[in-house]
Amino acid sequence: MRRTRSSITGLIARLTAGGMVAAGLVAGAVGAAAAATPAVTPATLLLQPAGAVAPVGFDTVHTRFGFELRTRWGQRVHGTFPRHDGALHTLPDGRLQVRIVLATGAVEVEESERYTALARGERFFDAGHHPFIEFVSEPHTAELAHDGGRLRGRLTMHGTSRMEAFTVLPATCSRPGVDCDVVVHGTVSRGDYGLDGWRVALADTVRFDMRVRLQGDTP
């Protein structure tokens, strides 16, 4: 496993609108990885609250999701999630909520086919049994994407759901998610999610990095 980067930030302020990601998620998130990742859409993404504004999807060309692990000897191992989907929802009360789905069967570890296979395998993300990682944020105001701050939400990975907090970086433009990336990052304990492979070689912390752009031209 080698290098990678990413984050999730100001995305949230404009990236959430009040419903759930549509069924097109599976086609986008799984795509060519269908053989490795079963075409299963997380049930939560099929719900659309009454009176909700249509969600704004991610610009898949510019949006990036990645992770970083460290070995016990300080080496950094980077990976990416090239198959993903998600949306920014506007809730009836005007607050925003972001939903993200990552396809574990398409995970890639840079410069290593062997570590890519290991990352997708039973001792790590276990794509055969857990084809998706899903994050659903708590409702928040649009200022979060502009000013930066703490983004809390429920992360579901490897069959376990937990509340986690990620950091949204202050925006570098007036329309984060449209004219610049919404950058988010944060760390979780892989032990909390049963990702217990290679404990002798790898530290417990997994860092997630996300850069998100929205479809269209709606700030």
URDA-V888326 format. One record per backbone hydrogen bond with DSSP energy under -1.0 kcal/mol. CO is the residue of the C=O (numbers start at 1). NH is the residue of the N-H. Records with the same first field share a line. If there is no record, write none. Layout:
CO=NH + NH
//
This chain:
2=78
9=12
10=13
11=14 + 15
16=89
17=19
22=25
23=26
24=28
25=29
26=30
27=31
30=33
31=34
33=37
38=40
42=45
43=46
49=52
56=88
57=215
58=60
59=63
64=211
65=81
66=209
67=79
68=207
69=77
70=203
71=74
75=71
77=69
78=110
79=67
80=108
83=103
85=101
86=58
87=99
88=56
89=17 + 97
90=18 + 53
91=94
95=91
96=140
97=89
98=137
99=87
100=135
101=85
102=133
103=106
104=107
108=80
109=112
112=116
113=117
114=118
115=119
116=120
119=125
120=127
121=124 + 126
123=197
126=129 + 130
131=104
133=102
134=156
135=100
136=154
140=96
141=144
143=147
144=148
146=171
149=168
151=166
152=138
153=164
154=136
155=162
156=134
157=160
160=157
162=155
164=153
166=151
167=185
168=149
175=178 + 179
177=214
180=177
182=212
183=169
184=210
185=167
186=208
188=206
190=193 + 195
191=194
194=196
198=202
201=72
204=190
206=188
207=68
208=186
209=7 + 66
210=184
211=64
212=182
213=59
//
